[in-house]
Amino acid sequence: MSTLEAQLFSEIDKLRVQLMNNVDFKAESQRSVGEISPDEILTRIEGVILGIVTCLSRDEVPILVLPNRSSRANVSFDSAVGLQMNSERSVTSVRSDCPSSVTKFAQILKILSVIYRLVQSNSYATKRDIYYNNTQLFGSQRTVDSIIDDMSCMLKVPRRSLHVLATSKGLISGDLCYLEEDGTRIDCHSNSAAVSVSPNITGIRNIVSSAKFIMIVEKDATFQRLLDDDFCTKLSPCIIITGKGVPDVNSRLMVRKLWDTLHIPIFALVDADPHGIEIMCIYKYGSVAMSFEAHSLTVPSVMWLGLLPSDLQRLRVPEDSLIPLTKRDESKLSSLLKRPYLTIQPDWCKEMELMQQSKVKAEIQSLSSIAPDFLTNIYLPNKLRYGGWV
């Protein structure tokens, strides 16, 4: 490594040592173990159907009981895992004799039957395939998406083990090669075009990378700008990934997979606004709706690289590039500051309180008002070289 490279990555290398010292490798290995066998999945589905048949044989009303995935009361915070669903939780009942829920009852049974056939035949289908299998019954793609997550939670089986895939919206680029489950070799080194995140993260193997760090980029526009500016070559070796806003499950699984494999620092580059902060928190600590899969989705080691509210003052970003906080922004910011995980992030709280006081937010693109190439050639290299993350 050249002297220049050593200087550029010295703070990142120090952070990696710190992260490695804090990693509980026994707990980490337990997080990745525990794949449920196809026979066990089939047994659990058969148990649900047997319960329905038993009710009918007794002339009782069949009722399906689902964990309430939208309730914060069902979720607790663990600093090593993030937001995870409690073992004791409130539930929602779906009755087969109630006009308001009979359609959902039928939708659940239909999806359970599809999953059963997929697992039994060791084949896969996308959520979109399932929707188009019976559009009249499901009504919308969102209904299918929600029920599949409900089934994953109810059966206590990761969605990927149900043989249901989702089309990925994320992109990835940089110093990374791997094999897909079907043996296809994926090379992410191209400077001009990114690779779509795989729809089957579990099937990825033989990951090869010399990357010093991974950078999560909130927005596709910023990600494309970094590609255009040849960022991955200028700060080589590194990996950049975007979920194009609020990340889909596959983008989150990919970040987690890379952390499990490479154990290198992961930074987040998001807008200096409440929405960007919340997106970063989803990668780091997870979400209430997917808290039942927290162990495979969260990466508590994620660091906030930028855009920090304090950067706006430090860099004297022109006032006409700043945007006043809306009432909705202020409400979101207050809500975020009350989240349990921020009690262990005092530096994050200071940044958010600074945003509250200044009453302004800014997009990453605001840095171009200082200079067109400021983000790629000055801001990010200096942030990474001098440890400007929190």
N, C-alpha and C positions, 0 to 999 in steps of 0.2 A: 504493500500500500504506500502511495506517495505521501510526502509530508503534508501536502494540501488536503488529501483525503483524510489523513489521520486527524488533522485539526477540525475538519468538517464534521466528522463523526465521533469526536472524543466525548462530547456530552451525551450523545445517543448511546455510546458504548457504556458509559457510566450508568445511565438509566437502565440499560439491559441487565447489568450486574445487580443493580438494586432490585429490579423486578424478579430476577432469578433467585435472589436471596429470600424474597417474600413468597415465592411459589411453594405451595404445599403439594409436592409431586404425588403423594399418596392420594390426596383428595382429587387431584387432577386426573389421575388414572381411573379413579372410581367414577368420575363424571362421564368418561368416554366408554366405560364398560356397561353392560346391562342391556344389550340388544335382545329383544324378545323374539323367541322362535316363532316361525309361521304357525306351528301347531298350537302354540299357546294363544296366539291371536285368534285363531279359529275357535278355540275352546271358549274364549271370552265372548266372542260374538254369539256362539251357540248358547252360552249362559243367558244372554239377554233375550234371545228368542224363546228359550225354554221358559223363562219367567213369564213371557207374554202368553205362551200356550197354557201354562199352568193356571194363570188367571182366568183364561177363557174356559178351561175345563171345570173351574169352580164357579162359573157364572159370575166372575168378578170383572171389574173394568181394568184393562191393562193400562198401566201408567209407566212411562219412562222417566227416570230421575237423572237430571243432568247437573253437574257442578255449575254454579253461577260464575262464568268467566269474566263478567263485567264489573263485579263487586270488589272494591278495594278492601272491604272488610275480610275477604277471603285470602288476602295476600299479606305476606310478611317480608321484611327485608333482612337479608343476610349479606354482610359485606363481602363474603367470599363467592357468593352466587348471584346476588342481585335480588330482584323481586320474584319470590317463589310462592306457589299456591300452598296454603295450609292443608294439613292432613284432615283437619276438621273444618268444614266449610258449609256455607249455605248452598241450597240446591234449588233448581227449578223443575217443576213437575209438568210433563207433557202428557195430557190425558187423551185417551182415544174416544171419549164420549163427549168431549167439549167442543162446540162449534169453533171456538177461537183457536184451538190447538190440534184439531183432528188432522188438518192438512200437514202440519209439521210432523205429527206422528207418522203419517204415511211417507213423508219425505225422508225421515230418519230410517224407516224400515227399508226403503228403496236403496238408500246409500249403503246401509249395512249389507244388503244383499250383493251390491256391486263390489264392495270391499272384500267380502267373503270369497267371491269368485276370483278376484284378482290375486288374493293371497294364495288361494288354493291352487291356482294355475301358474303361480310365479310370474305373472304378467303385470304390466303397469298401465295406468291411464292418467290423463291430466284431469284437473278439475273441470276444465272446459269440455272435455270428452263426456264427463258425467252429466254436465248440464245439458248438453245437446242430445244426450240419450233420452231425455224426457223433459223438454222445455216447458210443456204444459203443466206438469206437476210442480216443477221447481220455480217457475216464474221469473227468476233472475239468477245470474251467476253468483251474486253476493249471498243468496240463500244457500247455495251449494258450498261455498267457501266457509260460511259460518258453521254449517252442520258438520262438515268434515273436521273442523277444529273441535267442535263439541264431542264428536265420536272419539277423536284422539284423546281428549281429556277424560271422557267417561270410561274408555277402555284402558286408560293409562298406558297408551302405546304412542310413541312418536309418530307424527304424520307420515314421515318417510317410510316407516315400517308397515303402513297400511297400503303401500304400493300405489299411492296417489301422488302424482307430481304436479307442481305448479310451474307455469312458464316464468322464467326469471326475468326481472327487469333490470338487474344490476349489470355493471360492466367492470372489467378488471384489466390492468396493464402493468407491465414492469418485468422485473427479474424473477420469472416464475414459469416452470414447466410442470406438467403432471399428466397422468393417464386417466381418461374417463373409464367408467365401468366396462364399456364395450371394447376397450383397448385403444381408443383414439387418443393420439398424443396431442396435447394442447400446449402451444407456445405463446406466452403473453408478451414477448419481447418487442413486438412491433411498435414503432414510435407513432405511426399515423392512425392505426385502428386498434380499438380495444376488443377484448374477447368478452362475449356474454357469459355471465356467471352460470355455471352448470345447474340444470334443474334437478340433478341427483348428486348432491354433495357427498352423501355417504359412500357413493361408488368411487369417488376420487382416490387415487393411490399414487405412489411413487412421486411425491412432491419434491421438486428440486429447486432450490433458490439460494442465492448468496445475499439476499436483501438484508440491509441493515435496519430497515424500518418499514412499516406499512402505514399508509395515510388514507383514512376514510374521508372522502370528499362528499359533502352534502348534496350538491346539485350537479346535474349533468352538464350544464353550461360551463361551470368552473372546471369540471373534469375534462371536457373537450378542450378548453383553453390550455390546460396543463399539457395535454397531448400535443396540441399545435405548437406549444412553446418548447417541446422536447424535454419536459421536466424530468422524465425517468432516466434520460441520458445524462443530463446536467447534474443530477443528484444520485447517480447510479452508485451502488445497486439499491433499488427500492421497489416497492409495489404500491400502486394506488388503486382504490376501488370506490365505486359509488353505487348507492342504492336508488339514485335519482329521487331524492326527497326522503319521505318516510320509507324506511327500508322494508323490502319483502323478506320473508323468512329465509329464502335461499341466500340472499346477500348477507344476512346475519349469520347463517350457518357457515358460509364461506370464511367470514372474518374469524369465527370461532375455530374453524378447521385450521386456518393458517396459524393462529395463536398456539393451538395444541401441538402443531408440527414444528414450527420455527422458534417459538418463544422469543420474539423480537418486539421492540416497542411498537405500539400502535397509537397513532395520533389522529385526531379529528379536526378537520377544517370545515367549519360551518359559519353561516352568517351570524353576525353579532345581533341576534334577535331571539325572542323567547322560543320561536318555532325551531330555529337551528339548534338551540340548547336542548330542547326536548328530543330532537332526532338523535343528538349525540348521547343523551341519556338512555335511549332505547338500545343502542349498540352496547353501551357500557353496563346498564343495569336491567334491561328488559322492559316489558310492558305488562300491564295487568292482564290483558286478554290472552297473552301467551305465557303467563307465569308458570303454567304447568309443565312447560318445556324449558325452563330457565337454565337448567344445567347444560344444555347443548346450544343455547343461543346467546348467552351473555358473555362479555369479556370485561371484567371489572378493572383490568389494567389500562384501559383506554385513557389517553391523556388529551386535554384540550389544548390544541396548538394555536388555533385562531378561528375566526377573527375575534379577539378579545375586546370587550368594551374599553379596557385601559389602553389598547393599541390606538383607538380612535383619537384619544387625547395625546398620547405619546408621539404619534406620527403626524399629528395636526391635519387629520383628514378634513378637507374643505367642508364647511358647514352645509353648502348646497348639495353635498353627497350624503348627508345624514337625513334620516327620516324620523319624524316625531312618532313616539309610541302611541298607538290607539288605545282606547279603553279596553279592548279585547287583549291587546298585548300586555297591558298593566295587570289585568286579571290573570293571564297565563303566567306571568312572572311571579306574582304573589303565590299562585298555586304551586309553581315549581319550588319556590323557596321553602314550602312546607313539606316537600317530599322527604321521606325518612332518610334516603341516601345522601342528601345534602348536608346532613349533620356531620358527616365524616369528610366533607369537601369544603373546608373554610375558605380556601382560595377561590373556588367557584362562586361561593356565596358573595365574596367581596366584589367579584366581577359583576354579578347580577345586581347587587345593591348599587354599584356604580351606574348601571344602566337605569335603574329605578330613579336615581338622583338626577341623572342627565336628561332623562325622558326622551332619549333618542336611540335609534337602532341603525344598523348599516349592513348592506350586503357586501360580500367579498369583492364584488365588482367595483365597489367604491374606491378601492386602492388604485384603480387605473386613473383616477383623477389626480393622483400624485405623479404617476408616470405610466405609460401604457404597459411596460414590462415589469412594473414594480413587484407584482405578486410573485412571478416566477424567478426573476433575477436578483431581487433584493430581500423582499419580505420573508419568503419561505427559507431561502438559504441561511439568512441571519438567525431566524427563529430556531432552526435545527442546529446550527453551529453553536449558538450561545445558550441553548437550553431554555428558550422562551415559551415553555408550555406550563400549564398548571394542572 
